[in-house]
Amino acid sequence: MKRAIEQLQDDFLSSEQVIASQHVMGLDTQLIRDQTYFMVLLDGTLAGCGGWSWRATLYGGDTSVVDREPEALDPAKDAARVRAMYTDPAFVRRGVGRMILTLCEEAARTASFGKTEMMATMAGVPLYEACGYAPIERVTSAPINGVTVPLVRMGKIL
Ligand SMILES: CC(C)(COP(=O)(O)OP(=O)(O)OC[C@H]1O[C@@H](n2cnc3c(N)ncnc32)[C@H](O)[C@@H]1OP(=O)(O)O)[C@@H](O)C(=O)NCCC(=O)NCCS
C-alpha cells in the first residue's frame, strides 16, 4: 500500500500532492474486521488488495483526516462502497485491480446492492473508467499542510 501510494501516483499528482495523499488514503481496518477486504496473491506474493463496504464511509484509512461513518447503508437506495484499492508496483497492469473490483461488485450484488461508488484518486480513475465507472463529482481534500489532493467520486450501476 505504501509503495503503491508513493510510486504509482507520479503521473497524476505533484510530489507535494503525493505526500499529502498519504493523509487521505490507506488501510481502513474496519474492512478487515468486516471481512470485506480482498488480497490477491501472485506467485505466492501479495500483489494487491482492495475491498468493498456496506458502511457509509466513502474513503480514507485509519489515520486519515477523513471522517469515519460506520452506519450501515440501505441496499435498496444506497450505493455500496469500493474501498482502498492498491496494487504493488511490481504487479501493475496484470489485471489485479480489475480482478479485485470484480470481486467487490459481485459481493455487493450478493448483498442486494444495485450500485457501487468510490472516491477515486487520480491514479485510480483509469482503472475505474475501464471498468465502467462514470464521474459523479470532482472534489478536493481538505488542505494538508497547505496542499490539497484532487479526488473524484465515481459510480456504476451493477
Ligand atoms: C489504481 C491501481 C489499483 C490499478 O491497479 P492495476 O492492478 O495495475 O490495474 P489493472 O491491471 O487491473 O488495470 C485494468 C485496466 O485499468 C486501466 N489502467 C490501470 N492502470 C492504468 C494506468 N496507470 N494508466 C492507464 N490505464 C490504466 C487499463 O485500462 C487497464 O487495462 P490494460 O492494462 O489491459 O490496459 C494501481 O495503479 C494503484 O495501486 N495505484 C495507486 C493507489 C491508488 O491510487 N489506488 C486507487 C485508490 S481510489
The ligand as an SDF file (V2000), in Angstrom:
LIG
                    3D

 48 50  0  0  0  0  0  0  0  0999 V2000
   -5.1480    2.0250   -9.4720 C   0  0  0  0  0  0  0  0  0  0  0  0
   -4.4210    0.7060   -9.3160 C   0  0  0  0  0  0  0  0  0  0  0  0
   -5.0320   -0.0640   -8.1290 C   0  0  0  0  0  0  0  0  0  0  0  0
   -4.5780   -0.1180  -10.6190 C   0  0  0  0  0  0  0  0  0  0  0  0
   -4.0630   -1.4110  -10.3870 O   0  0  0  0  0  0  0  0  0  0  0  0
   -3.6460   -2.4610  -11.5410 P   0  0  0  0  0  0  0  0  0  0  0  0
   -3.6350   -3.8070  -10.8840 O   0  0  0  0  0  0  0  0  0  0  0  0
   -2.4050   -2.0270  -12.2140 O   0  0  0  0  0  0  0  0  0  0  0  0
   -4.8550   -2.3600  -12.5760 O   0  0  0  0  0  0  0  0  0  0  0  0
   -5.2340   -3.4180  -13.7360 P   0  0  0  0  0  0  0  0  0  0  0  0
   -4.0010   -4.1330  -14.2080 O   0  0  0  0  0  0  0  0  0  0  0  0
   -6.3540   -4.2940  -13.2660 O   0  0  0  0  0  0  0  0  0  0  0  0
   -5.7660   -2.4440  -14.8910 O   0  0  0  0  0  0  0  0  0  0  0  0
   -7.0010   -2.6740  -15.5700 C   0  0  0  0  0  0  0  0  0  0  0  0
   -7.1880   -1.5850  -16.6080 C   0  0  0  0  0  0  0  0  0  0  0  0
   -7.2750   -0.3020  -15.9610 O   0  0  0  0  0  0  0  0  0  0  0  0
   -6.6230    0.6880  -16.7920 C   0  0  0  0  0  0  0  0  0  0  0  0
   -5.4250    1.2000  -16.0790 N   0  0  0  0  0  0  0  0  0  0  0  0
   -4.9200    0.7570  -14.8940 C   0  0  0  0  0  0  0  0  0  0  0  0
   -3.8360    1.4980  -14.5410 N   0  0  0  0  0  0  0  0  0  0  0  0
   -3.6560    2.4150  -15.5130 C   0  0  0  0  0  0  0  0  0  0  0  0
   -2.6980    3.4580  -15.7210 C   0  0  0  0  0  0  0  0  0  0  0  0
   -1.7110    3.7370  -14.8430 N   0  0  0  0  0  0  0  0  0  0  0  0
   -2.8080    4.2200  -16.8470 N   0  0  0  0  0  0  0  0  0  0  0  0
   -3.7730    3.9880  -17.7460 C   0  0  0  0  0  0  0  0  0  0  0  0
   -4.7210    2.9960  -17.6200 N   0  0  0  0  0  0  0  0  0  0  0  0
   -4.6480    2.2310  -16.5120 C   0  0  0  0  0  0  0  0  0  0  0  0
   -6.2320   -0.0210  -18.0820 C   0  0  0  0  0  0  0  0  0  0  0  0
   -7.3450    0.0580  -18.9630 O   0  0  0  0  0  0  0  0  0  0  0  0
   -6.0380   -1.4360  -17.5850 C   0  0  0  0  0  0  0  0  0  0  0  0
   -6.1820   -2.3980  -18.6140 O   0  0  0  0  0  0  0  0  0  0  0  0
   -4.8880   -2.7480  -19.5660 P   0  0  0  0  0  0  0  0  0  0  0  0
   -3.7140   -2.9420  -18.6560 O   0  0  0  0  0  0  0  0  0  0  0  0
   -5.3310   -4.0020  -20.2610 O   0  0  0  0  0  0  0  0  0  0  0  0
   -4.7300   -1.5600  -20.4780 O   0  0  0  0  0  0  0  0  0  0  0  0
   -2.8930    0.9340   -9.0580 C   0  0  0  0  0  0  0  0  0  0  0  0
   -2.3870    1.7310  -10.1030 O   0  0  0  0  0  0  0  0  0  0  0  0
   -2.5640    1.6170   -7.7410 C   0  0  0  0  0  0  0  0  0  0  0  0
   -2.3870    0.9550   -6.7180 O   0  0  0  0  0  0  0  0  0  0  0  0
   -2.4560    2.9760   -7.7510 N   0  0  0  0  0  0  0  0  0  0  0  0
   -2.0100    3.7420   -6.5810 C   0  0  0  0  0  0  0  0  0  0  0  0
   -3.0190    3.6910   -5.4550 C   0  0  0  0  0  0  0  0  0  0  0  0
   -4.3450    4.2780   -5.8820 C   0  0  0  0  0  0  0  0  0  0  0  0
   -4.4310    5.4200   -6.3090 O   0  0  0  0  0  0  0  0  0  0  0  0
   -5.3910    3.4690   -5.7480 N   0  0  0  0  0  0  0  0  0  0  0  0
   -6.7490    3.8650   -6.0880 C   0  0  0  0  0  0  0  0  0  0  0  0
   -7.4330    4.3640   -4.8830 C   0  0  0  0  0  0  0  0  0  0  0  0
   -9.0630    5.0210   -5.2820 S   0  0  0  0  0  0  0  0  0  0  0  0
  1  2  1  0
  2  3  1  0
  2  4  1  0
  2 36  1  0
  4  5  1  0
  5  6  1  0
  6  7  2  0
  6  8  1  0
  6  9  1  0
  9 10  1  0
 10 11  2  0
 10 12  1  0
 10 13  1  0
 13 14  1  0
 14 15  1  0
 15 16  1  0
 15 30  1  0
 16 17  1  0
 17 18  1  0
 17 28  1  0
 18 19  1  0
 18 27  1  0
 19 20  2  0
 20 21  1  0
 21 22  1  0
 21 27  2  0
 22 23  1  0
 22 24  2  0
 24 25  1  0
 25 26  2  0
 26 27  1  0
 28 29  1  0
 28 30  1  0
 30 31  1  0
 31 32  1  0
 32 33  2  0
 32 34  1  0
 32 35  1  0
 36 37  1  0
 36 38  1  0
 38 39  2  0
 38 40  1  0
 40 41  1  0
 41 42  1  0
 42 43  1  0
 43 44  2  0
 43 45  1  0
 45 46  1  0
 46 47  1  0
 47 48  1  0
M  END
$$$$
